[in-house]
Structures are given as C-alpha cells and as structure tokens.
Amino acid sequence: MGSGQVTSSEPFEFQGKHVTVAGLGVSGVPAAKVLHGLGAHVTVVNDGDDARARAEAAELEALGVSVRLGDGATLPEGTDLIVTAPGWKPDKPLFVAAHEAGIDIWGDVELAWRLRGPDAAPWLAVTGTNGKTTTVQMLASILKAAGLRTAAVGNIGVSLLDAVLGEEQYDVLAVELSSYQLHWAPSLRAHSAAVLNLAPDHLDWHGSMEAYAADKGRIYEGNRVACVYNVADKATEDLVREADVEEGCRAVGFTLGTPGPSQLGVVDGILVDRAFVENRQKNAQALAEVSDVDPPAPHNIANALAAAALARAYGVPAAAVRDGLRAFTPDAHRIAHVADVDGVAYVDDSKATNTHAAQASLAAYDSIVWIAGGLAKGATFDELVAKSAERLRAVVLIGADRALIREALVRHAPEVPVVDLDRTDTGAMLAAVQEARRLAVAGDTVLLAPACASMDMFVNYNKRGDAFADAVRELGA
C-alpha cells in the first residue's frame, strides 16, 4: 500500500457561485435544493422531458432554481461547478465541455463529503460487483448491536446528503458506494473500506474492466485504519496495494477458509478474527457461528466476514458482531426461500442480475433446476455455465437474451435438459415455474438466479421475484 498523509479537500464557497446540476431524480433534486439553500445560483439540466421530469422541475422552479428539460448536453454559461447524478456517463458532451473549461465535476457523494461538519461521523464504506447492500445492512446491524448511532446510507436508497445534513446525529455511517458514485467522488476518504469482489459489470459505462476496477479502488484512497479485501479475489488485493492510504492503515483479508494473520475467516463453523486481536500471529477471536448468518450460503458468509472486518476496524466488540448478524434479515429477492413443494425448495434470487451474482447463488446448492434469462447487458455465460454445470439437473430459460445462455449450455453442459420458453409476457414466469416443477425431484432446489437484468419483461428485479414467488404459491395451493 502506498502511504502519504492525505489532506482534506479545500472548502468550497457556494454563496453566489453558478452550479449546474446534471440530472433530476433521486440525487439531482435533493442536490439542487441543498445547493440553492447554500446560496448558489443553481441550473438543473436534464436529458428527458417527460411528465415526471416536468413535475420535479416545477417543484424546483417554485424555489427559484432554473431547470432546462430536454437538453443535458449544453454547458450553461458561467458554470463554476457541476454536480452530477451518478449514472451520467463520463463521455457525455456536457462533461467534455466542462473538462475543456477546467470546471470540476462532483457526484452527490462528493457533495455530501464536502458538506460534512468538522465533527462529522466517519464513514465505513463498501463497494464490489455483488453483495454491497447486504454487507452494508449487516454492518449497520452490527454497529447498532454495539450501541452506536448509525444508518445504512448511500447507493442503498438513503441519500448521503440527508444523512450528512439532517437533524439526526450519528457516531458512524455504513456507506454503500457504486462504481459510478466513486468515479465522481475524488476527495472521499473513508475511515475503513471494503471491496467485496470484482467481476465484469457496467463496462458500457466505464469503457473497460481496468477503468471499472480503478473506480472501485478509489474507495481505499486515504483510508485510516483498514483496507478490507477478498482473499479469493486477487484483483481486490491488487487495488489495496495500489491505494495511497494514511500511515498505519492495514490490509485486512477475509476468506471462507482458515484465516492467516491479519485476516478474518472460518474455522469449524465459526467466524474468527485474526486481524483485530493482540498478537495476531498466535491468537484468534471467535466472532459468531456460521449458523448466525442468514442465509448461510458461501457468498453471504463472505459478506458477513467483510461487515465484521469493518466493524472490528471501528473497534466493535466480538459479541456485537454475533448479535448484529443474528438480528439481521436480508432484503427480499436475495436467496430468499419461498416455499417447499413436494420436497423441492423454491428459492428467489432475482437480485442476481449478472453472471457473478448468479454463480455465487448456484454455488450454494447441490442439485438445481435453474430458471435464468432476461437482458444480458453485454455479458457472456460460458464461465458461469462451465463452473456450475455439475450442479444443474435442468434449466428453464426465459427472456430476451436466453439464446446466449442456451448456447453456453450446449457448449459446456450438453447433457442438461433445457426448456426454452419463447415468450416474454408476464405469464411466462408461471409457465417457467410449472416447467421447473415438472423437471425437479425431491431434494432439488428450483432457483431463480437469472444472471440477467429484468427490464425486458418486468419493471425491475423486485417485480420479477414477486412473480416467481406468486407462481410458487400457486403451485403450493
């Protein structure tokens, strides 16, 4: 790890400055309101001009904020700073013009970081391709069990601006950060941070795997106590090596195997800490049992270890790790057991919207009837199918890009029976579940882990998971 004292970012005087907010929506509207309240002249630019955008624009205009709908490309005259919604791509004409004019571009996370008070709560930050939300929620549960005032915030749906500027006083924040948010947060410096894993995702946005990884790695910049990495994913350790951190900050690994010194891991069904103990060459601290983790699937135990490492970096006692993990219940559509019908378990992991998440899900069961398909988002499926082939009893394919999965199955699992449902209407999920039931035998798991996005058939992955659960309940009835 590189070392070097990190100075905090320069204070920015907003009063009278011309700030352009790029994008309305969940981050743009609060950012515009906050900046206006700080005395800035705010102009919001937005590509879209639909009913929702017009309603949001009217709300802001009533406060005295200027809004330009249907033109997110032109740089407003006299702009001193741009604050962007995280999803706006770096190559947009607005940003190209800003770079040429020497204008800074911040995301809402950077804005929140700059607006923190002198006694603000430190951030324990989490990123990774998969598992971010679960890990941050586990971390918040552990911190609460230790009696700390905390909240799970960031990419998880709770605005960091609200957390930083609201009335509530926090001791520490559990912060989920996406690669988009990290790209636009140059001066963020966490107390400690974790990169859970790295797999190809959002490459259309970042332009390359290297750029995606580099943006994830920004989470380690300036860490004070611990950079937490995944021993099984060397790319995360490489990011720690490249990070410029404060003097004394340590690299702490998590592993599903026996931990070495400066690692957390698993020994005989117990989560143990060999990083935050006296004499870590010889000593280990038991934190919790694997059975305290819900669900105890391998990738979820990894999430729990990462959360425990960040909590321990903050000084949380071992008992709080156990109590926090026991108190935690995962969000819907994440390896959620729906029902058992005729000795077959039906599991909803609709949140597995990419191949890396689906692979983790498939690794949790021995004999699977797999329901998969949707929008591939540029993904390929050969590695996923090759690694999971021996676990597959049968496969039911749905969605727009199912042919890509079918071709991978032909190449790497030719003996596995495949049902290809050539329909994308909302009734397709019931048909898929009925086909899965026909193919499954007692002891099997019917697993919805689509490895694809949902928008070809459903509004979002939640609705897809709901449709699966409804179909399973119909079977049971």
C-alpha positions as CSV (number, residue, x, y, z in Angstrom):
1,M,0.0,0.0,0.0
2,G,1.3,3.4,-0.8
3,S,1.4,5.8,2.1
4,G,1.1,9.5,2.4
5,Q,-0.7,11.9,4.6
6,V,-4.0,12.9,2.9
7,T,-5.1,16.4,3.4
8,S,-8.9,17.1,3.5
9,S,-10.4,18.7,0.4
10,E,-10.4,22.5,0.2
11,P,-13.6,24.1,1.4
12,F,-15.8,25.4,-1.4
13,E,-17.7,28.6,-1.0
14,F,-21.1,28.1,-2.6
15,Q,-22.6,31.6,-2.0
16,G,-23.1,33.3,-5.3
17,K,-21.4,30.5,-7.4
18,H,-23.1,29.2,-10.5
19,V,-23.6,25.5,-10.1
20,T,-25.0,23.2,-12.8
21,V,-26.8,20.0,-11.5
22,A,-26.8,17.3,-14.2
23,G,-30.0,15.2,-13.9
24,L,-33.1,15.3,-11.9
25,G,-34.3,12.2,-10.0
26,V,-33.3,10.8,-6.6
27,S,-29.9,12.5,-6.4
28,G,-30.4,15.6,-8.6
29,V,-33.5,17.1,-6.8
30,P,-32.0,16.9,-3.3
31,A,-28.7,18.2,-4.5
32,A,-30.3,21.2,-6.3
33,K,-32.3,22.0,-3.1
34,V,-29.2,21.8,-0.9
35,L,-27.1,24.0,-3.2
36,H,-29.9,26.6,-3.6
37,G,-30.1,26.7,0.2
38,L,-26.3,27.4,0.4
39,G,-26.8,30.5,-1.7
40,A,-25.6,29.1,-5.1
41,H,-27.3,30.0,-8.4
42,V,-28.5,26.6,-9.5
43,T,-29.3,25.4,-13.0
44,V,-30.5,21.9,-13.5
45,V,-30.1,20.3,-16.9
46,N,-31.9,17.1,-17.8
47,D,-32.0,14.9,-21.0
48,G,-35.6,13.8,-20.5
49,D,-38.7,15.9,-20.7
50,D,-41.5,13.6,-19.5
51,A,-44.3,14.0,-17.0
52,R,-42.1,13.1,-14.0
53,A,-39.3,15.5,-15.1
54,R,-41.8,18.3,-15.5
55,A,-43.3,17.7,-12.1
56,E,-39.8,17.7,-10.5
57,A,-38.9,20.8,-12.5
58,A,-42.0,22.7,-11.3
59,E,-41.1,21.9,-7.7
60,L,-37.6,23.3,-8.1
61,E,-38.6,26.3,-10.1
62,A,-41.0,27.3,-7.3
63,L,-37.9,27.6,-5.1
64,G,-36.1,29.7,-7.6
65,V,-34.0,27.0,-9.3
66,S,-33.6,27.2,-13.1
67,V,-34.4,23.9,-14.9
68,R,-33.6,23.1,-18.6
69,L,-35.5,20.0,-19.8
70,G,-34.6,18.0,-22.9
71,D,-31.1,19.4,-23.1
72,G,-28.5,17.8,-20.9
73,A,-25.6,18.3,-23.4
74,T,-25.1,22.1,-23.3
75,L,-22.9,23.7,-20.6
76,P,-24.7,26.6,-19.1
77,E,-22.9,30.0,-19.4
78,G,-20.8,30.9,-16.4
79,T,-20.8,27.5,-14.7
80,D,-18.3,27.3,-11.8
81,L,-19.1,23.6,-10.8
82,I,-21.1,20.6,-12.0
83,V,-22.8,18.3,-9.6
84,T,-24.0,15.2,-11.5
85,A,-26.3,12.3,-10.9
86,P,-24.0,9.2,-10.6
87,G,-25.4,7.4,-13.7
88,W,-24.4,10.1,-16.2
89,K,-21.6,8.7,-18.3
90,P,-18.2,10.4,-18.2
91,D,-18.1,10.8,-22.0
92,K,-21.2,13.0,-22.2
93,P,-20.8,16.2,-24.2
94,L,-21.6,18.3,-21.0
95,F,-18.6,16.8,-19.2
96,V,-16.3,17.0,-22.2
97,A,-17.1,20.8,-22.3
98,A,-16.5,21.1,-18.6
99,H,-13.1,19.4,-18.8
100,E,-12.1,21.7,-21.6
101,A,-13.1,24.7,-19.5
102,G,-11.4,23.4,-16.3
103,I,-14.6,23.0,-14.4
104,D,-14.8,20.4,-11.5
105,I,-17.4,17.7,-11.7
106,W,-18.7,16.2,-8.4
107,G,-21.3,13.5,-7.7
108,D,-23.8,13.7,-4.9
109,V,-21.4,11.6,-2.7
110,E,-18.6,14.2,-3.2
111,L,-21.0,17.0,-2.4
112,A,-22.1,15.2,0.8
113,W,-18.5,14.6,1.7
114,R,-17.6,18.2,1.3
115,L,-20.6,19.4,3.3
116,R,-19.7,17.3,6.4
117,G,-19.2,19.3,9.6
118,P,-15.9,19.2,11.5
119,D,-17.2,16.6,14.0
120,A,-19.0,14.5,11.3
121,A,-19.4,10.8,11.7
122,P,-16.7,8.7,10.0
123,W,-17.7,6.5,7.0
124,L,-17.2,2.8,6.8
125,A,-17.5,2.2,3.0
126,V,-18.4,-0.8,0.9
127,T,-18.2,-1.5,-2.8
128,G,-18.0,-4.5,-5.1
129,T,-19.8,-6.0,-8.0
130,N,-22.2,-8.0,-5.8
131,G,-23.2,-8.1,-2.1
132,K,-22.9,-4.4,-1.3
133,T,-26.3,-3.8,0.0
134,T,-26.4,-7.0,2.2
135,T,-22.9,-6.2,3.6
136,V,-23.8,-2.6,4.4
137,Q,-27.0,-3.7,6.1
138,M,-25.2,-6.4,8.1
139,L,-22.6,-3.8,9.1
140,A,-25.2,-1.3,10.3
141,S,-26.9,-4.1,12.3
142,I,-23.5,-5.0,14.0
143,L,-22.8,-1.3,14.7
144,K,-26.3,-0.9,16.2
145,A,-25.8,-4.0,18.4
146,A,-22.7,-2.3,19.7
147,G,-24.9,0.6,20.9
148,L,-23.7,3.0,18.1
149,R,-25.9,5.5,16.4
150,T,-25.7,4.6,12.7
151,A,-27.5,4.2,9.4
152,A,-27.1,2.3,6.2
153,V,-26.8,5.0,3.5
154,G,-25.6,5.8,0.0
155,N,-26.4,3.7,-3.0
156,I,-28.8,1.7,-0.8
157,G,-31.5,4.4,-1.2
158,V,-30.9,6.6,1.8
159,S,-29.4,9.8,0.5
160,L,-25.9,10.7,1.9
161,L,-26.9,14.4,1.7
162,D,-29.8,13.7,4.0
163,A,-27.6,11.7,6.4
164,V,-24.9,14.5,6.5
165,L,-27.2,17.5,6.7
166,G,-30.2,16.0,8.6
167,E,-31.0,16.6,12.3
168,E,-30.0,13.1,13.3
169,Q,-26.6,12.8,15.0
170,Y,-24.6,9.7,14.0
171,D,-21.5,8.1,15.5
172,V,-20.5,6.3,12.3
173,L,-22.1,5.6,8.9
174,A,-22.3,2.4,6.9
175,V,-22.0,3.6,3.3
176,E,-22.7,1.6,0.1
177,L,-20.9,3.1,-2.9
178,S,-21.3,2.1,-6.5
179,S,-18.6,2.4,-9.1
180,Y,-20.5,5.4,-10.6
181,Q,-20.6,7.2,-7.3
182,L,-16.9,6.5,-6.7
183,H,-15.9,7.8,-10.1
184,W,-17.4,11.2,-9.2
185,A,-16.1,11.4,-5.6
186,P,-12.4,12.4,-5.9
187,S,-11.8,13.7,-2.3
188,L,-13.7,11.0,-0.4
189,R,-11.6,9.5,2.5
190,A,-13.2,6.7,4.5
191,H,-12.2,5.5,8.0
192,S,-12.0,2.0,6.5
193,A,-13.4,0.4,3.3
194,A,-14.0,-2.9,1.6
195,V,-14.1,-4.1,-2.0
196,L,-16.1,-7.3,-1.8
197,N,-15.3,-8.7,-5.3
198,L,-14.7,-7.6,-8.9
199,A,-16.4,-9.0,-12.0
200,P,-17.2,-7.5,-15.3
201,D,-20.3,-5.2,-14.9
202,H,-21.3,-1.8,-16.2
203,L,-18.5,-2.0,-18.8
204,D,-20.6,0.0,-21.2
205,W,-20.4,2.9,-18.7
206,H,-16.8,2.7,-17.6
207,G,-15.4,1.7,-21.1
208,S,-13.1,-1.1,-19.8
209,M,-12.6,-3.6,-17.0
210,E,-9.5,-1.6,-16.0
211,A,-11.4,1.7,-15.7
212,Y,-14.2,-0.1,-13.7
213,A,-11.7,-1.6,-11.3
214,A,-9.9,1.7,-10.9
215,D,-13.1,3.4,-9.9
216,K,-13.9,0.7,-7.4
217,G,-10.3,1.1,-6.0
218,R,-10.9,4.8,-5.2
219,I,-12.8,3.6,-2.1
220,Y,-9.4,2.8,-0.5
221,E,-7.8,6.2,-1.1
222,G,-6.9,7.8,2.2
223,N,-8.2,5.0,4.5
224,R,-7.1,5.5,8.1
225,V,-7.5,2.1,9.7
226,A,-8.2,-0.8,7.4
227,C,-8.5,-1.7,3.7
228,V,-10.6,-4.9,3.7
229,Y,-10.1,-7.2,0.7
230,N,-11.3,-10.6,-0.5
231,V,-8.5,-13.2,-0.3
232,A,-10.3,-15.3,-3.0
233,D,-10.3,-12.3,-5.4
234,K,-6.8,-11.2,-6.1
235,A,-8.0,-8.1,-8.0
236,T,-9.3,-6.7,-4.7
237,E,-5.9,-7.2,-3.0
238,D,-4.2,-5.5,-6.0
239,L,-6.4,-2.5,-5.5
240,V,-5.2,-2.3,-1.9
241,R,-1.6,-2.4,-2.9
242,E,-2.1,0.5,-5.3
243,A,-4.0,2.7,-2.8
244,D,-2.5,5.7,-1.2
245,V,-3.5,5.4,2.5
246,E,-2.7,7.1,5.8
247,E,0.3,6.0,7.8
248,G,-0.6,2.8,9.8
249,C,-3.5,1.7,7.7
250,R,-3.6,-2.1,7.3
251,A,-4.6,-4.6,4.7
252,V,-7.1,-7.0,6.2
253,G,-8.3,-10.0,4.2
254,F,-11.5,-12.1,4.5
255,T,-11.6,-15.8,3.5
256,L,-14.0,-18.7,3.7
257,G,-11.0,-20.8,4.7
258,T,-8.8,-20.7,7.8
259,P,-7.6,-17.2,8.2
260,G,-3.9,-16.2,8.4
261,P,-2.6,-13.3,10.5
262,S,-4.4,-10.0,9.6
263,Q,-7.4,-12.0,8.2
264,L,-10.9,-13.0,9.2
265,G,-12.1,-16.4,8.2
266,V,-14.0,-19.6,9.1
267,V,-12.7,-22.4,11.4
268,D,-15.0,-25.4,12.2
269,G,-18.2,-23.4,11.5
270,I,-17.1,-20.4,13.5
271,L,-16.3,-16.9,12.1
272,V,-12.9,-15.9,13.6
273,D,-10.8,-12.7,13.6
274,R,-7.0,-12.8,13.4
275,A,-6.7,-9.2,12.4
276,F,-8.0,-7.1,15.3
277,V,-6.5,-9.1,18.2
278,E,-3.4,-8.9,20.4
279,N,-0.6,-11.0,18.9
280,R,-2.3,-11.9,15.7
281,Q,0.5,-14.4,14.9
282,K,-0.9,-16.7,17.6
283,N,-4.3,-15.5,18.7
284,A,-7.8,-15.6,17.2
285,Q,-11.1,-14.2,18.4
286,A,-14.3,-16.1,17.8
287,L,-17.0,-13.7,16.5
288,A,-20.1,-15.7,15.5
289,E,-21.2,-19.1,14.2
290,V,-21.9,-19.7,10.5
291,S,-25.5,-20.5,11.6
292,D,-25.8,-16.9,12.8
293,V,-25.7,-15.8,9.2
294,D,-29.0,-15.7,7.2
295,P,-28.9,-17.3,4.7
296,P,-25.6,-19.3,5.4
297,A,-24.7,-19.5,1.6
298,P,-21.0,-19.2,1.0
299,H,-21.1,-15.8,-0.6
300,N,-23.3,-14.5,2.2
301,I,-20.8,-15.7,4.8
302,A,-18.2,-13.7,2.9
303,N,-20.4,-10.7,3.1
304,A,-20.7,-11.2,6.9
305,L,-16.9,-11.5,7.3
306,A,-16.4,-8.2,5.3
307,A,-19.0,-6.5,7.5
308,A,-17.4,-7.9,10.6
309,A,-13.9,-6.7,9.5
310,L,-15.2,-3.1,9.0
311,A,-17.0,-3.2,12.4
312,R,-13.9,-4.5,14.1
313,A,-11.7,-1.9,12.4
314,Y,-14.0,0.6,14.1
315,G,-13.4,-1.1,17.5
316,V,-16.7,-3.0,17.9
317,P,-16.5,-5.9,20.4
318,A,-16.9,-9.5,19.3
319,A,-20.3,-10.0,21.0
320,A,-21.8,-7.2,18.9
321,V,-20.7,-9.0,15.7
322,R,-22.7,-12.1,16.7
323,D,-25.7,-10.1,18.0
324,G,-25.8,-7.9,14.9
325,L,-25.6,-10.9,12.5
326,R,-28.4,-12.7,14.4
327,A,-30.6,-9.6,14.2
328,F,-30.1,-9.1,10.5
329,T,-32.7,-10.2,8.0
330,P,-31.8,-9.9,4.3
331,D,-33.9,-7.9,1.8
332,A,-36.4,-9.6,-0.4
333,H,-35.2,-11.4,-3.6
334,R,-31.7,-12.2,-2.3
335,I,-31.5,-16.0,-1.9
336,A,-35.0,-15.9,-0.3
337,H,-36.5,-19.3,0.4
338,V,-40.1,-19.0,-0.8
339,A,-41.6,-22.5,-0.1
340,D,-41.0,-26.2,-0.2
341,V,-43.4,-28.1,-2.5
342,D,-43.3,-31.9,-2.7
343,G,-39.8,-31.9,-1.2
344,V,-38.4,-29.3,-3.6
345,A,-37.1,-26.0,-2.3
346,Y,-38.0,-22.9,-4.3
347,V,-35.5,-20.0,-3.9
348,D,-35.9,-16.4,-5.2
349,D,-32.6,-14.7,-6.1
350,S,-34.0,-12.3,-8.6
351,K,-31.4,-9.8,-7.4
352,A,-28.8,-12.0,-9.2
353,T,-28.8,-9.7,-12.2
354,N,-25.3,-10.5,-13.5
355,T,-23.3,-13.7,-14.0
356,H,-21.1,-13.2,-10.9
357,A,-24.1,-13.0,-8.6
358,A,-25.7,-16.0,-10.3
359,Q,-22.6,-18.0,-9.9
360,A,-22.5,-17.3,-6.2
361,S,-26.1,-18.3,-5.9
362,L,-25.7,-21.5,-7.9
363,A,-22.7,-22.5,-5.7
364,A,-25.0,-22.6,-2.7
365,Y,-26.9,-25.7,-3.8
366,D,-26.1,-29.2,-5.0
367,S,-28.9,-30.1,-7.3
368,I,-30.6,-27.3,-9.1
369,V,-33.4,-26.6,-11.6
370,W,-32.2,-23.2,-12.8
371,I,-34.6,-20.5,-14.1
372,A,-32.5,-18.0,-16.0
373,G,-32.5,-15.3,-18.7
374,G,-33.5,-11.7,-19.3
375,L,-31.4,-8.8,-20.6
376,A,-27.7,-9.8,-20.8
377,K,-26.3,-6.3,-20.7
378,G,-23.3,-7.4,-22.9
379,A,-22.5,-10.4,-20.6
380,T,-21.2,-13.8,-21.7
381,F,-22.2,-17.0,-20.0
382,D,-19.6,-19.6,-20.8
383,E,-17.6,-19.3,-17.5
384,L,-20.8,-19.3,-15.4
385,V,-22.2,-22.4,-17.1
386,A,-18.9,-24.3,-17.1
387,K,-18.4,-23.7,-13.3
388,S,-22.0,-24.6,-12.5
389,A,-22.7,-27.5,-14.9
390,E,-22.3,-30.3,-12.4
391,R,-24.9,-28.8,-10.1
392,L,-27.6,-28.4,-12.8
393,R,-30.4,-31.0,-13.1
394,A,-32.2,-28.9,-15.6
395,V,-32.6,-25.4,-16.9
396,V,-35.7,-23.3,-17.8
397,L,-34.8,-20.2,-20.0
398,I,-36.9,-17.0,-20.2
399,G,-36.4,-13.5,-21.5
400,A,-35.0,-11.6,-24.5
401,D,-31.3,-12.9,-24.4
402,R,-32.0,-16.5,-23.3
403,A,-30.3,-17.8,-26.5
404,L,-26.9,-16.6,-25.2
405,I,-27.3,-18.9,-22.1
406,R,-28.7,-21.7,-24.3
407,E,-25.6,-21.6,-26.5
408,A,-23.3,-21.7,-23.4
409,L,-25.3,-24.7,-22.1
410,V,-24.8,-26.5,-25.4
411,R,-21.0,-25.9,-25.2
412,H,-20.5,-26.7,-21.5
413,A,-23.4,-28.8,-20.2
414,P,-24.8,-30.6,-23.3
415,E,-26.4,-33.4,-21.1
416,V,-28.5,-31.0,-19.0
417,P,-32.2,-30.8,-20.2
418,V,-33.2,-27.3,-21.3
419,V,-36.7,-25.8,-21.7
420,D,-36.6,-22.7,-23.8
421,L,-39.8,-20.6,-23.2
422,D,-40.3,-18.4,-26.2
423,R,-42.3,-15.8,-24.5
424,T,-41.7,-12.5,-22.7
425,D,-45.2,-11.8,-21.4
426,T,-45.9,-11.5,-17.7
427,G,-47.4,-15.0,-17.6
428,A,-44.1,-16.5,-18.7
429,M,-42.9,-16.8,-15.0
430,L,-45.8,-19.0,-14.0
431,A,-45.0,-21.2,-17.1
432,A,-41.4,-21.3,-16.1
433,V,-42.2,-22.4,-12.5
434,Q,-44.5,-25.1,-13.8
435,E,-41.8,-26.4,-16.1
436,A,-39.3,-26.4,-13.2
437,R,-41.7,-28.4,-11.0
438,R,-42.0,-31.0,-13.8
439,L,-38.2,-31.3,-14.0
440,A,-37.4,-31.3,-10.3
441,V,-37.3,-34.3,-7.9
442,A,-37.4,-34.3,-4.1
443,G,-34.2,-32.8,-2.7
444,D,-33.7,-30.4,-5.6
445,T,-33.7,-26.6,-5.4
446,V,-35.6,-24.6,-8.1
447,L,-33.5,-21.5,-8.2
448,L,-34.5,-18.2,-9.9
449,A,-31.0,-16.7,-10.4
450,P,-31.4,-15.0,-13.8
451,A,-27.9,-13.8,-14.4
452,C,-29.6,-11.0,-16.4
453,A,-31.4,-7.8,-15.9
454,S,-35.2,-7.8,-15.7
455,M,-36.4,-4.9,-17.8
456,D,-37.3,-7.0,-20.9
457,M,-40.2,-8.5,-19.0
458,F,-40.6,-6.7,-15.7
459,V,-40.3,-3.2,-14.3
460,N,-37.4,-4.3,-12.0
461,Y,-35.9,-7.4,-10.3
462,N,-38.3,-7.0,-7.4
463,K,-41.3,-7.5,-9.7
464,R,-39.6,-10.5,-11.3
465,G,-39.0,-12.0,-7.9
466,D,-42.6,-11.3,-6.8
467,A,-43.9,-13.0,-10.0
468,F,-41.8,-16.1,-9.1
469,A,-43.0,-16.2,-5.5
470,D,-46.6,-15.8,-6.7
471,A,-46.2,-18.7,-9.1
472,V,-44.6,-20.9,-6.4
473,R,-47.5,-20.1,-4.1
474,E,-49.9,-21.1,-6.8
475,L,-48.2,-24.5,-7.1
476,G,-48.4,-25.0,-3.3
477,A,-52.1,-24.1,-3.4
